Each structure stands twice: as structure tokens, then as C-alpha cells.
């Protein structure tokens, strides 16, 4: 257990450590953990303990692009309480992972380009500790796994993933995920790259595909397709829906 020390008012150190029981989760599941802390040299009133889910997001501003950390869920896990000098205490928590949380791991392995974390905030009178980030690895829902597997079957090759600032129709998030692929097999002659975005809910998810004939997203040549996949669809149905979405884009551009 590794404690970090918060220097509160008058230099009295309060030590804090957050332990996640299951840093590998899926959207809709419950993240469990415990905040352990030990009082410093004086008694203090803790105003509350808060947990933040954070993500590193690409932000475009004019001709510039930079990365910024966004909080997409904030939950208070304790109210005010008294922390005696030198006394150890702990606060367990259970937080449901939002359905729209982006994927940051596949098969338990980190997804290149994604940075999600859990931040603990301990609010003391006269001090505020944002704390260090604990990495959060969000694996795909089964239906998302089916989509990713279908793209593999169709010869698409993973390029990268990132988060872009903005709110899509039907979403509540301040950003959206783009998983980028190099086109494969028969689709390679129609476009160079494909971007995939999930907007997940409790029963189903929308899938947004964006294909670019010239490999330069954001041009007038970009073509979009959006369709819905239900979680009780079997893998064959999911692949059929994906093929339908790809073919719909091809027909819009007259590729077929």
C-alpha cells in the first residue's frame, strides 16, 4: 500500500491511498475500491471525499491541437467527518461505470492512444488534494467485441484510438472516441481508412462509421453511416449490420 502525503493547513500531513479492486471493467459494470487515509499531526474536519473518472482528450482550437484532461463522472463517496490526528480510516466505494465510457483496453491489454483514470479528491478545511491518477482499463462490451472481431475478419487493421472534444447526437459525453483502422480486403479499393465510434446505452448501442476515400478525414469526401446494434444480437447479426453500414457508405459515394 503506497500512501501519498497531503500537506494540509499548518503543515500537518494527511496520508491518502486509493486501492481499486477491479481496474479492469466494462461499461455498465461497477467499479469497487477503497480510499485509505491516516490523520496527520492535528485533528481535521474532512469536508468530503470525491472520486472522478477522467480521460485525456484531443482539443482543436483554430489551427492548434492540444491534449486536455476531462472529468466525465464525479461522485461523492463520503460526507463531512472528523479525522483525528494519526488515526487510520477508510472509505469503500462502488461506482457504476457510465455506459458511454470509451474503451481503453482490449483483451486486458491497454489500447494504444487511450488514457483513462480514477482520481481521488480529499477535501480538508484549508487544503484540497486532487491526488494521483489510478489507471482505469475499460474493456469492450460483448457486442463491441463482436464489432471489433468483425472488422478483423474483414481485413481491417487497427491504426490508433483517441478521444475528440464534442458531443454527438444521442450522447451525453463531452467527448467521443474514434477508433481508426486501415481499410482491408475489398474495401481497400474504395477508401483508405475507417473511423469507428460507439454510443452505448443499457440495451443497445449506436455505431458511427466514417470512411475517407483519400485518407484525410474532415474533407468533403468523408462518408458516414450510423446504425444500431442490440446486445442480444448474435455475432452473425452484428457482422451483417456492420457490412450493411459499410455498403451504405459505398452506395452513397457510388463506390459499388
TAHULIN-V916832 format. One record per helix or strand of 3 or more residues. SS is the DSSP state (H for helix, E for strand). FROM is the first residue (numbers start at 1). TO is the last residue. Records with the same first field share a line. If there is no record, write none. Layout:
# TAHULIN-V916832
SS: FROM-TO, FROM-TO
This chain:
# TAHULIN-V916832
E: 4-7, 13-20, 24-26, 30-38, 44-61, 64-78, 81-83, 88-96, 116-124, 127-129, 133-135, 137-139, 157-165, 175-182, 193-200, 204-212, 222-230
H: 9-11, 142-153, 185-189, 235-253
